[in-house]
Amino acid sequence: MSSSNGRPAAAKAGLMRGVFGVLSAFVFLTMTVFMASASGSAESSSPSQSSSTSAATCGVTEPVTINFYTGGDVNVHDLWANDVLPAYKKVCSNVTVNLVFSEHNANDQLTFDKIAAAKQAGKVSGVDVWETSRILQAGEAGMLVKLSKSDIANISRVAPDVMARDNYYGVPYRGSSVIIAYNSTKIPNPPTTLQGLYAWIKAHPGEFTYNTPDTGGSGQFFVEAALKEGVSSSNMKTFQTSYNASLESQWSKGWQLLKGLNPYIYQKGFYPKGNAGTLQLLAKGSINITPAWSDMALSYLSQGLLPPEIKLEQLSPPFSGGAAYISVVADSAHKTASFAFLNWLLTSDVQAIMINKMNGYPGVEWKYVPKDMQQKFAAIAKSYSFQFSSKFESDMNQQWYQQVASK
């Protein structure tokens, strides 16, 4: 898994929203990957059929190699190397996608510098397609193409606010969000709203906790959801995309709410470290409900690290989440082929691969993934909200220790 705050994720960026019925083992679906034309016509060209070299599907007819720079953990590498890129080769035999992988994104800065240096020198960097957490910085520096439906027709399948999150400098190919994980044998009717969750916590002392917000996104986004209670709608975008420390006075209502929950937390105020810490307590039966990352909880369920009675639910309003974005580099000599590749990634059955292999959300809206997957993931197949910007998050993490943990 790749990510921010020590958990699986996409873009801490972070990308981008489980099984929620009984799920003792995650069952991979057998899928046929279809190809969507770059012009946005109906999906066709099964990879099990003869390979295509048409400009309509592949962007080009002549042989071409596009260099795709990305990174993350081993599961991200295997997704591309073992599943997605071999499927694309069946669709477009004339296009070779050269995977340049950086474990744990260790070389992301080097790639940024490589592209920046090429731009300054007026040369070609050799990077065509790039997955990075620095998408806005690179885009605003003129290093990335601002994408449109005329370039990638299937952008129309992505929620507009998700595309706007990074100012159209990339397309989201997968995502995840924080949800609640709960013991269905102890909680047959779980809360479905944040206010309902707060009420449940007070009515069931000791059965809930969250991790310290500086050690994992699941706890962090629980805290953030509480702080949003006092943030005015006119200032929300500033909290999500910019920074103004003077606005943090609007957090006072949320701090009071969280401090008021202290006596009802597991062991009257025990907050474990890390996203795994709370899931371990849930698995042991020490608590019965906790916030968790959707992809991490699903992976735990599939591995038997959580018992099958654990179910997942997205609340209303939803917790934050994010997507992993892929961009086209402005100096690429193969933009047309790169656009066609990204367009294909947003087709329904390719998105189903992303969901199955990464235990995550699709990059497109849920209505564009196969019906059986919509039904299977119905409890969390919903939207997610956007997190605070990194500077606000840093302040929030520090203040939590003063406002909540200090008692």
N, C-alpha and C positions, 0 to 999 in steps of 0.2 A: 504494500500500500504506500502511496505517496502522500506527503502532506504537510500541513501546518499544525503547530501546537502539538506535535508528537502524535498525530493521528493520521489516518488515511485521508487524503483529500486531493484536491485537484489544484486548486490554485490558491495558495493563500494569498496566496494570492491575496491562497488561500488560501473553479470552479470552483454550483451548482446543485434533494428532495428524496418496503421491507416486507418481510413477510410477517404476516400479521395474523394469519391463521396459524394452524399448527405447522411448525417447520422444523423437523428433526434433522433433516439433511437437505442441503440445497441441491435441487435437481436441475441439471443443465438441460436446456431444451435443444432439440435437434432442429437446426435452422438451415434454410437455404438463403444465401445472401444475394440480394437483387441489386441491380444497378439503376440509379436514378440519372437521367440525362442531365447534362449541365444546363439545359434549357428549361428544366423543371417539368418535363413530361412524365407520364406514369412510369413507375419503376419497371424495369425489364432486364433481360440478360442475366439469367441465373449463372453463377460461377460454375455450376456443374455442366453447363453447356459449353460450346466452343468459345474460346476467348475472343474478345472484341478488340478491334483497333480503331474504331470509328472516332472521329473528332467529336461527335455528339456525346459519347459516353466518356471518353478518355481525354478530351481536350485537344489531342494531337493524333496524327496517324503515323508519324515517323517514330522510330525508337528514341526514347528519352530517359534520362535518369534524373530524378529529383532527390535532393539531399534533405532528409528529415531529421532535425535535431530535437531530441527530447530527453527526458530523464525521469528518475523515480526509483522505486524499489523493484525487486525482481518480478513482481506480478505485473507491473507496467511494461517491462521489457518483454515478458512472455506474451502479453496481450497483443503487442505489435508483431513480434517475431514469429509467433506460432499460430496466431488466429487471423488478425486483421490483414496484414500485408500479404500473406499467401492467398487470402480470398481475393484481394484486389488484383493480384497477378493473374488470377483466373479470369477476371473481368477484363483487364487491360494488359494483355501480354506484352505490348510494346512499351509499357511504362514500368521502369524499375524504381522502386522507392528504397533508397539507401538509408538504412536506419543508423544514425549516429547517436548512441545512447550514453547518457551520463548517469552513473549510479548515484542515487540520492541527490541528483541535480548538482553534483559537485562542480561541474564545468559550466554552469549557467552564466556565471560572470564572464568566463573566458569567451563564450559564444557572443555575449553582449558586446564585449570589447572587440571581437573579430568583426562583427557587423558594423560597429561604430567606426572602426578604423578604415574599413573599406569605403564607407560613406564619405569620410573626410578626404580620402585619397581619390575619390571618384572611380573606384574599382568595384569589382564584383566579389562579394564575400564567399560565395560558394554555398551559402545556406539558402535553401529555397523555402522550406516549411519549418516552423519553429514553435515548440510548446514551451512557454516560459511563464514564470510568475511576475515578470517585469514588463508585462505587455503594455500597460499605459505609458510607462516611462519610455519604452522603445518606440511606441507608436507616436507619441508626441514629439519625439526627437527625429521623426521622419524616417525611421528605420523599417517601418511596416506599412503594408498597404491597408488603407481603410476600405473595408469590404462592403459590397452592396449586393442586392438581389440580381443585378445584371451580371455580376461575377459568379455568384454562387446562388442559384435559384432556391435551394432548400433552406436558405436563411429564413425564408417565410415560415418554416416549421419551428423556429426558435422563438420563445417568448421575447417580445420587443425589449422588455426591461433587462433581460439577461444579455442580449446583444449590446444594449446601451451601457451596461455595467462597465465594459472596457472600450466604450466608444467605437464599436464596430472594427476594432483592430484585430479581432480573432473570432473564431466560431467555437462554441462549446461542444465538446464531443462526449463528455460524461460529467457527472456531478454527484454530490452527496449533501446531506443536511443532518442536523441534529433533530432527533425525534425522542419519544419516550419509549423505554423498554420496561415491561412490567410482567409480573407473575400472574398469568390468567387464572390460575386456580385460587389465588388469594384475592384477585381483583377482577371479577367477571364483567364489571361495567366500569372501565377505566375513564378517568377524566378526558374530555376532548377539547377543553379550552384551558388557557393559562390560568384564568381565575378559578376554574374548577380544580386544577392541579394544586393551586395554593390552598384551597379549601380542604382538599383531600389530605394534604400534608399535615395540616393542623388537626384534622380529625383522626389521624393515624400516627401518633408520635413514634419516632424512632424507625419508621419504615421507609424513609427516603433520605438520600444525600446526593451531593454532586461533588465532582473533583474541584480542587483549587483552580481558579480560572487561568492562572499562569502556567498550568501543567497540562492542559488539554482543552480542546475546543468544545467538548460537550458541556463541561462545567462553565467555561467562558461564555458560551452562548445562552446558558440558563441565566447567568448573571446579567448578560446584556439584555435579554428579554425583559427582565425586571426593570432595568434602568430605562428602557424605552417607554415604560409606563408614564414617565414624566416629560418625555421629549416632545416638543411641539411638532406638529406635522410640517410646519414651515422650515424647521431646522433639521429634519431627519436626513435630508440629502447631504447636508454639511457633515453630519456625524458619520455618514457612510463613505463619503468621497473626499473630504477635506479635513481641516483641523482648526479649531478655535477653542482654546482651553477655557475661555470665559463662559462658554455654553454648558460646561460641566455642572454648573449650579442646578441644571435641570435634572440631574441625577438624584437629588435629595429624596424624592418620593420613592425611587427604587431602592436606595440604600436602607430606608426605613422599612420597606417591605421585606428585604432580605434579612435584616437584623431581627425583625419580628419572627422570622422562621427559625432562628437559631435554636430555641428550646425544643423544637419538634424534629430537628435533624437527628439522624442516627447517632446514638450515644451522646445526645444533647450538644451536638456541634462538632462531629468528626467529619472532616472533609478529606478524603483520600487524594493521593497524587496520581495524576494521569487518567486518561480515558479508560484504561484497563482496570484501574483500581475500583471504580464503581461497578463495572460489569462483573468483576470477581465477587464482590459483595452480593450482587444480585444472584449469581450462580450458586453461591453457598446458602442462599435463603436468609442472609443477614438483613437485607432490605427487600422490598417488594416492587419498588419503582425507582427509576433514575433516568436522567437524560443520557443519550448515547448517540454516537454517529451511526447513521443508517447502514453504511457499508461495513463498518466494523462489527456492528451487532449481527448483521447477516452472515458475515464470515465466521463469527463465533458460533452461531447456530449451525452452520454447515459443518463445522469441525467438531461439534458436540461439546464445545466449551461453555455453552449455555444450554440448559435443559429445554426440551421441546415445548414446555408450557410457557416459555417466555415469548411474548408477542410484542409487536411494535405498533406505534400509533403516532401520527403527526397531529399536533395541536392546532388550534385556531385562537389567535394569530399564530402562524408557524414560527418555529425557531429559525435561526439563520442557517445558511448553507452556501455552497459555492460550486463553481464549475471549473473544469480544466479547459483552457482555450488553446487553440492552434492558430497560428498566424502565417501569413505569406510575407516573406521578406521583400522589401521594396526593390532591392537590387537583383532579385532573382531573374535569371535568364529564361526561366521556365514557368512563368506565371500562369499561363493557360492550363498547363498540365496540373499545376498545383491547385488551381481553382477547382478543376474537375475532381481531384482527389478529395478535397474537403467537402465538395458537394456530395460525393458518394458516402462519406462518413456519416452524413446526416440522413441517410435513407433508413427506412424502418427496420429492416432485418439486421443491418450493421449495428444500429443502435441497440437491438436486442442482444447482440454479442457483448456490447459494452456492459449492459445491465447484468448479464449472466456471469461474465468473467470477472467483473470488478465489484459485483454485489452493490452496484450503485444506481444512480439515476441516469436517465438518458440526457443527452444534450438538448434534444428537441422536446417539445411539449409531449406529455404522456399520450395524448390522443393520436400521436403519429407512430406509436409502437404497436406491435401486434396485440390484438384483443385479449388473447389469453394471458399476456404479460400484464396488461392493464388490470385484469381481474385478480391475478395472483398477487399483485402489489397494491391492491386497492387502498389499504389502510394508510399508505404513505405516498401513493401516487398523486401527490399534490404539489403545490408551489412551496417555495421557501422564501424567507426574507433575507435581506443583505446585511452583512456584518458591519460593525463600525470600522473606520479606517484604522490603520496600524498604530498611529499615534494616540488616538482615543483609546484603543484597546490596551496599550501600554499603561496609560494613566488609570484606566479602569482596574487593571490587574493589581496595580500598586495600592490604589485606594480601597480595594476590597479587604485587604489585610487590616487596614485602619478602621474601616467602617463596619465590617462584619466579623472577621475572625478574631479581632481583639476583644469582642464581647463587652 
